[in-house]
Amino acid sequence: LPGIGERILYIGDEARYALLARNMVETGDWLVPRIGGEVHMEKSPLFIWTIAVLSLGRRDVTELTAVLPAALSGIGGVGATLLLGRRLFGPRAGLLAAFVLATTWGYFWHARLALADMMVTFFIVGGAVGFWAAAGSGEGRRLPMAVCWACLGLGFSAKGPAGLMPVLPFAAFLISEDGWRGLRKLRPLMGVAIVALISAPWALAFALQGEESYVKRVLLEDYLGPRLRPWDRFSELFFVFGPIGVGFLPWPPVLPAAGRNGWWRAEA
């Protein structure tokens, strides 16, 4: 938290989030993000809404109000990691996991940027906590699973389809444990209803505005298109492996030992 409002927002995406929030505060149009008269649907609006709400007091988006949602989400992500670690492996592992995350350079740095990455990360880890509370015991309890789906819906509202990706490892775990019938513990119908309810305000507004197609502009061009194109630059490898190497500093040296010990203990 110290000094988060003193840095100039120089990264293009940071400035865009701040401008979109400022436009909401000034015009009162909170449903379709715009800069001037131009529609911007590249990201879902929850992060932008949060900046705008924090800016209502002075009716001005500042460096502090633009970055504060990411900083608070980063703190929340450490707390959610503590809870998840405790549930999975016990109090000591939970405390160590939270400590490692809080001292990881990439995580700390992103928590000081006006980007939605920290917010979607917080909701993803929160969804994992709810999932394990519901399915980890083998019972598939309704309330924790509802919390899980609510977190995924909020993650979707913060940064689009990336917020829903945890459904894939959740489903894979249930199938490996109980076969295909294990998917019933996900309560998919309840999940779809919760995600639809949470995302309905902005999703309907995006669909009803006639200036740009969300499916074409975001889902096909922004998400699916780049992943279907072959790599044409060596630097793209850094985009994939950089978070594990540079972004995970100072902890990469312990990864081989952690993986080896975790594998052996799991086999034992």
C-alpha positions in Angstrom: 0.0 0.0 0.0 2.7 2.7 0.7 3.2 5.0 -2.2 0.8 3.3 -4.6 -0.7 6.7 -5.6 2.6 8.4 -6.4 3.5 6.6 -9.6 2.4 8.0 -13.0 0.2 5.6 -15.0 2.5 5.2 -18.0 1.4 1.7 -19.2 -1.2 1.9 -22.0 -3.7 -0.5 -20.4 -3.4 1.3 -17.1 -4.2 4.6 -18.7 -7.1 3.0 -20.6 -8.7 1.7 -17.4 -8.3 5.1 -15.7 -9.9 6.9 -18.7 -12.8 4.5 -18.9 -13.5 4.9 -15.2 -13.3 8.7 -15.5 -15.7 8.7 -18.4 -18.2 6.7 -16.2 -17.9 9.2 -13.4 -18.3 12.2 -15.7 -21.1 11.0 -18.0 -23.0 8.6 -15.7 -22.9 5.9 -18.3 -21.8 2.9 -16.2 -22.9 0.0 -18.5 -20.8 0.4 -21.7 -17.2 1.5 -21.2 -16.2 4.4 -23.4 -13.4 6.8 -24.0 -15.1 9.8 -25.5 -17.6 8.3 -27.9 -15.6 5.1 -28.6 -16.8 1.8 -27.2 -14.2 -0.3 -25.4 -15.3 -3.9 -24.6 -11.9 -5.5 -24.4 -12.3 -6.1 -20.7 -15.4 -6.7 -18.5 -16.3 -3.6 -16.5 -16.1 -4.8 -12.8 -12.6 -3.4 -12.3 -13.5 -0.2 -14.1 -16.6 0.1 -11.9 -14.5 -0.3 -8.8 -12.2 2.5 -9.8 -15.1 4.7 -10.6 -16.8 4.0 -7.3 -13.7 4.9 -5.4 -13.4 8.1 -7.4 -17.0 9.3 -6.7 -16.1 11.3 -3.6 -13.9 13.8 -5.5 -15.5 13.0 -8.8 -12.0 12.6 -10.2 -9.9 9.5 -11.1 -6.5 9.8 -9.5 -3.4 7.5 -9.5 -4.5 6.3 -6.0 -8.1 5.4 -6.9 -6.9 3.7 -10.1 -4.4 1.4 -8.4 -6.2 0.8 -5.0 -8.6 -1.9 -6.4 -5.6 -3.9 -7.6 -3.7 -3.4 -4.3 -6.7 -4.5 -2.2 -7.2 -7.5 -4.5 -3.6 -8.5 -4.1 -3.9 -8.4 -0.3 -7.2 -10.4 -0.6 -5.4 -12.9 -2.8 -2.8 -13.6 -0.2 -5.5 -14.2 2.4 -7.4 -16.5 0.1 -4.1 -18.4 -0.6 -3.7 -18.8 3.2 -7.2 -20.3 3.5 -6.7 -22.6 0.5 -3.3 -23.8 1.8 -4.8 -24.5 5.2 -7.6 -26.5 3.8 -5.4 -28.5 1.4 -2.3 -29.2 3.4 -2.7 -27.7 6.9 -1.9 -24.4 8.8 1.9 -24.5 8.2 1.6 -25.0 4.5 -1.1 -22.3 4.2 1.1 -19.8 6.1 4.2 -20.6 3.9 2.1 -20.4 0.7 0.8 -17.0 1.7 4.3 -15.8 2.6 5.8 -17.0 -0.7 3.0 -15.3 -2.7 3.3 -12.0 -0.8 7.1 -11.9 -1.4 7.0 -12.9 -5.1 8.2 -10.1 -7.2 5.7 -10.5 -10.1 2.7 -10.7 -7.8 3.8 -7.7 -5.7 4.5 -5.6 -8.8 1.1 -6.4 -10.4 -0.7 -5.5 -7.2 0.7 -1.9 -7.7 -0.6 -1.6 -11.3 -4.0 -0.3 -12.4 -4.8 -3.6 -14.2 -7.5 -6.1 -13.6 -5.1 -9.0 -13.2 -5.0 -8.9 -9.4 -8.8 -8.7 -9.1 -9.4 -11.8 -11.4 -6.6 -13.6 -9.5 -8.3 -12.9 -6.2 -11.6 -14.3 -7.4 -10.0 -17.4 -8.9 -8.3 -18.3 -5.7 -11.5 -17.5 -3.8 -13.3 -19.8 -6.1 -10.8 -22.6 -5.5 -11.4 -22.2 -1.7 -15.1 -22.6 -2.2 -14.6 -25.5 -4.6 -12.4 -27.4 -2.2 -14.7 -26.7 0.8 -17.6 -28.2 -1.3 -15.9 -31.0 -3.2 -12.7 -31.8 -1.3 -14.6 -33.6 1.4 -16.4 -35.7 -1.1 -19.8 -34.3 -0.2 -20.4 -31.6 -2.8 -22.0 -29.2 -0.4 -24.3 -26.6 -2.0 -23.3 -23.3 -0.2 -19.5 -23.5 -0.7 -20.1 -24.4 -4.3 -22.4 -21.4 -4.7 -19.6 -19.3 -3.3 -17.2 -20.9 -5.8 -19.5 -20.0 -8.7 -20.1 -16.5 -7.4 -16.3 -15.9 -7.3 -15.9 -17.2 -10.9 -18.8 -15.0 -12.0 -17.1 -12.0 -10.4 -13.8 -13.0 -12.1 -15.6 -13.2 -15.4 -17.0 -9.7 -14.7 -13.5 -8.5 -13.9 -11.6 -9.8 -16.9 -13.8 -11.8 -19.2 -13.5 -15.5 -20.0 -10.2 -15.9 -18.2 -12.2 -15.8 -14.9 -14.0 -19.0 -15.8 -11.0 -21.1 -16.7 -10.8 -22.7 -13.2 -13.8 -24.8 -14.2 -11.5 -26.9 -16.3 -9.1 -28.1 -13.5 -12.1 -28.4 -11.1 -13.8 -30.7 -13.6 -10.6 -32.7 -14.3 -10.2 -33.3 -10.5 -13.7 -34.5 -10.0 -13.5 -36.8 -13.0 -10.2 -38.3 -11.8 -11.7 -38.9 -8.4 -15.2 -40.1 -9.1 -15.4 -40.5 -12.9 -17.8 -38.6 -15.0 -20.5 -38.7 -12.3 -18.3 -36.6 -10.2 -19.2 -33.6 -12.3 -22.5 -33.5 -10.5 -20.7 -32.0 -7.5 -19.9 -28.9 -9.6 -23.7 -28.3 -9.7 -23.4 -26.9 -13.2 -27.0 -25.7 -13.6 -26.7 -23.7 -10.4 -23.3 -22.4 -11.6 -24.6 -21.2 -14.9 -27.5 -19.4 -13.1 -25.2 -17.7 -10.7 -22.7 -16.5 -13.3 -25.5 -15.3 -15.6 -27.1 -13.4 -12.7 -23.8 -11.7 -11.8 -22.8 -10.8 -15.3 -26.3 -9.9 -16.7 -26.1 -6.1 -16.2 -23.0 -5.6 -18.3 -23.5 -8.6 -20.6 -26.9 -7.3 -21.7 -25.6 -3.8 -22.1 -22.7 -5.1 -24.3 -25.1 -7.2 -26.3 -27.7 -4.5 -26.9 -25.3 -1.7 -27.9 -25.1 -1.7 -31.7 -21.6 -0.1 -32.2 -19.5 -3.2 -31.7 -19.9 -7.0 -31.4 -18.5 -8.4 -28.2 -18.4 -11.9 -29.7 -16.4 -10.8 -32.7 -14.2 -8.1 -31.1 -13.4 -9.8 -27.8 -14.1 -13.5 -27.9 -12.9 -14.2 -31.5 -10.3 -11.5 -32.1 -8.9 -10.8 -28.6 -9.1 -14.3 -27.0 -9.3 -17.0 -29.6 -7.5 -15.4 -32.6 -4.1 -14.9 -31.0 -4.0 -18.5 -29.6 -4.7 -20.0 -33.0 -1.8 -18.1 -34.7 1.6 -19.8 -34.8 4.4 -18.1 -32.8 6.5 -15.9 -35.1 8.9 -14.4 -32.5 11.3 -16.0 -30.0 10.2 -13.3 -27.4 6.8 -15.0 -27.1 8.5 -17.8 -25.2 9.2 -15.2 -22.4 5.5 -14.4 -22.3 4.8 -18.0 -21.4 7.8 -18.9 -19.2 8.6 -15.4 -17.8 6.1 -15.5 -15.0 7.6 -18.8 -13.7 11.2 -17.5 -14.0 11.5 -13.7 -13.5 8.0 -13.1 -12.2 8.4 -15.8 -9.5 11.6 -14.4 -8.1 13.2 -15.1 -5.6 11.6 -18.5 -5.4 12.4 -20.4 -8.7 15.4 -22.2 -7.2 13.2 -24.1 -4.8 10.7 -25.3 -7.4 12.5 -28.5 -8.4 12.8 -29.6 -4.7 9.2 -28.6 -4.0 8.0 -30.6 -7.0 10.1 -33.6 -6.2 9.1 -33.8 -2.5 5.4 -33.1 -3.3 5.4 -35.9 -5.9 7.1 -38.4 -3.6 4.8 -37.6 -0.7 1.8 -37.9 -2.9 2.9 -41.3 -4.1 3.6 -42.4 -0.5 
